[in-house]
Amino acid sequence: MKNANNYCIVFVTVDSLESGRRISRVIVNEKLAACCTILPNAISIYGWKGTLHERNEQVLMIKTLESKLTALKDRIVELHNDEVPEIISINLHSGLSSYLSWISTSLLEDNE
């Protein structure tokens, strides 16, 4: 069985579907993520600079390797519209071995 601890899911909220698609395409193309799933129609309620805000958002569910996490976060910050983007990662405890292998293969630098 593959060690799932080397894999993580990163959650990022974005303000529009277009922004989510743009970020997803860049990070998959640059092999920072194997896959991005865009979950539509989230509503976030949050405090920012002393004011309560509510906005419709999309949630990116990004599948990647732990070794890619720092570069992934840096790239998302560069691409994101928010001053302080939500970027939260969760390490996997377990997963389907063949799916985890696909993630690894997808992120190989020489994989075309």
Phi and psi in degrees as a GROMACS rama.xvg file:
@    title "Ramachandran Plot"
@    xaxis  label "Phi"
@    yaxis  label "Psi"
@TYPE xy
-67.0587  147.162  LYS-2
-77.5874  105.466  ASN-3
-70.1956  -15.3637  ALA-4
-64.3105  -16.7169  ASN-5
-81.7882  -1.48565  ASN-6
-117.724  152.599  TYR-7
-147.688  160.59  CYS-8
-110.447  131.459  ILE-9
-114.467  129.633  VAL-10
-105.935  129.985  PHE-11
-135.323  131.564  VAL-12
-98.0042  144.158  THR-13
-133.535  160.517  VAL-14
-85.2472  -8.46128  ASP-15
-156.982  158.756  SER-16
-62.3572  -39.9723  LEU-17
-60.4402  -44.3172  GLU-18
-63.2633  -42.0479  SER-19
-62.4241  -43.2252  GLY-20
-64.834  -42.572  ARG-21
-61.9591  -50.3377  ARG-22
-62.3992  -44.6101  ILE-23
-59.9399  -45.9164  SER-24
-61.815  -41.7095  ARG-25
-64.4692  -49.4483  VAL-26
-72.0168  -29.5069  ILE-27
-72.608  -43.8117  VAL-28
-60.8009  -36.4049  ASN-29
-86.2007  6.50953  GLU-30
59.9034  34.8255  LYS-31
-92.9174  -18.586  LEU-32
-140.451  144.409  ALA-33
-81.6092  -33.4445  ALA-34
-158.596  144.529  CYS-35
-125.674  126.656  CYS-36
-106.025  128.56  THR-37
-100.491  116.536  ILE-38
-98.128  113.152  LEU-39
-82.9684  165.936  PRO-40
63.764  38.4063  ASN-41
-84.8984  149.629  ALA-42
-119.975  124.074  ILE-43
-109.651  136.206  SER-44
-121.106  122.62  ILE-45
-153.722  156.884  TYR-46
-93.7111  135.906  GLY-47
-147.007  119.374  TRP-48
52.6522  45.4299  LYS-49
81.1511  4.99601  GLY-50
-125.909  142.264  THR-51
-81.8983  129.847  LEU-52
-121.761  153.744  HIS-53
-139.85  131.177  GLU-54
-149.325  152.571  ARG-55
-77.8897  136.526  ASN-56
-138.875  167.439  GLU-57
-113.436  145.959  GLN-58
-110.544  123.901  VAL-59
-89.8521  127.806  LEU-60
-110.076  105.001  MET-61
-105.806  125.791  ILE-62
-100.729  125.863  LYS-63
-154.448  -178.808  THR-64
-96.8411  146.489  LEU-65
-53.2381  -37.2259  GLU-66
-66.5033  -17.4239  SER-67
-95.6215  -6.56828  LYS-68
-61.0102  -45.7334  LEU-69
-63.0478  -47.5307  THR-70
-64.3144  -37.861  ALA-71
-62.5177  -49.0211  LEU-72
-58.4424  -46.2701  LYS-73
-59.2781  -41.8644  ASP-74
-70.0215  -39.4377  ARG-75
-62.1306  -43.4123  ILE-76
-57.7878  -41.4307  VAL-77
-63.6786  -36.6593  GLU-78
-90.8848  -19.8777  LEU-79
-78.8124  148.671  HIS-80
-80.5975  -24.1604  ASN-81
-80.8218  148.688  ASP-82
-62.6945  -41.5299  GLU-83
-130.433  89.8896  VAL-84
-70.3367  147.23  PRO-85
-77.0121  116.766  GLU-86
-134.626  109.14  ILE-87
-127.354  130.094  ILE-88
-116.9  148.067  SER-89
-129.752  124.868  ILE-90
-74.9467  143.243  ASN-91
-80.2102  144.537  LEU-92
-94.0435  -37.682  HIS-93
-156.31  166.21  SER-94
-173.123  162.561  GLY-95
-61.0143  123.385  LEU-96
-55.2902  -42.2245  SER-97
-68.5874  -31.7833  SER-98
-70.2973  -42.4639  TYR-99
-62.6594  -38.4067  LEU-100
-63.3233  -39.2067  SER-101
-62.1672  -42.2148  TRP-102
-57.9637  -50.0843  ILE-103
-58.4664  -47.8182  SER-104
-62.6706  -40.1296  THR-105
-63.6156  -27.5218  SER-106
-98.0902  3.23961  LEU-107
-64.7157  136.443  LEU-108
-61.5445  -34.6584  GLU-109
-94.535  4.39201  ASP-110
-75.4211  122.555  ASN-111
